[in-house]
Amino acid sequence: MMNLWKRSLARADAGKSLNITTDKTKIMKKLLLLITALFSMGIVVAQEQEIRVFSHRGGRMEFDENTMAAFQASYDAGYRGFEVDIRLTKDGEFVITHDSTLERTTNGSGVVEEKTAAELRELRTKKGGKLAFMPELLEWLKDKKGLYVEFEMKTKPEKLYPEEVLHNYCDKLYAMVMANKPADAEYVFTSSDYRGLRYLQQKYPGVDLLMITSKPLNEWTIRMAKALGIKRIGAKMPGTTYDAVKKAHKEGLTVSLWPGKTVEDFVLGAYLGADFMCTDIPIKVKKFAAEQTPWLKVKY
């Protein structure tokens, strides 16, 4: 019966790759029902690995993304894992925001990197919140136990971060983060801009890095991570297969999967064998896991 589950996942992957027009939601609901039925018959047992679910941008679909209020709300819900996005202001401060432009998330306009920190502090998010800056985030984190935090270095478009600026960004961020790191925390520097990852790797041996890719976990992305000498890979879930995750583990890689927009994403990621997974809906996922998938080993 477990093979039936794996074949179901394989057929879902095949349907994706062949562009078969199928309603993903209906497929995932059927798979969820299959899991529940197998569990009730005692056929499904808990997965061997523990999956760490962390709050992506503080839970961007439930809270005001990348704000202190969002991180606090996720923390209050029991999360100790977070992902944050970091950009550099015109005058050299680190602001927590995803986009290089301001229009989507704030009442401002223009390019983040062309604004001073003072100008950004005058803005408000679309939900009325204040933009967060690195010093206040690190101060908030420093007395907390059991943290897992991904510091995503947002250094694209590359024209905004030429080599000299990029290197200064990496040096300053690394020093700031590590100076405020709790003893038991797992702090990881992540990026889809491999320039920054290579620089940190060369300058600070032993730094914990994660390579983000917009591609699924496959032979190519596994080889890329190995070639870079990076042991963590954050791959896109669509197109990722159970066998690819298994191969990555054999190669000594830690697998993080994204996106995490739905509870179906959460369940699929867990059964693909992910070690880590982000979620945009931390409250909903935690409630769902407690009520519907209690056999999963989940750490928040």
Secondary structure, 3 states (H helix, E strand, C coil): CHHHHHHHHHHHHHHHHCCCCCCHHHHHHHHHHHHHHHHHCCCCCCCCCCEEEEEECCCCCCCCCCCHHHHHHHHHCCCCEEEEEEEECCCCCEEECCCCECCCCECCCCEHHHCCHHHHHCCCECCCCCCEEHHHHHHHHCCCCCCEEEEEECCCCHHHCCHHHHHHHHHHHHHHHHHCCCCCCEEEEEECCHHHHHHHHHHCCCCCEEEEEEEECCHHHHHHHHHHCCCEEEEECCCCCHHHHHHHHHCCCEEEEECCCCHHHHHHHHHHCCCEEEECCHHHHHHHHHHHCCCCCEEC
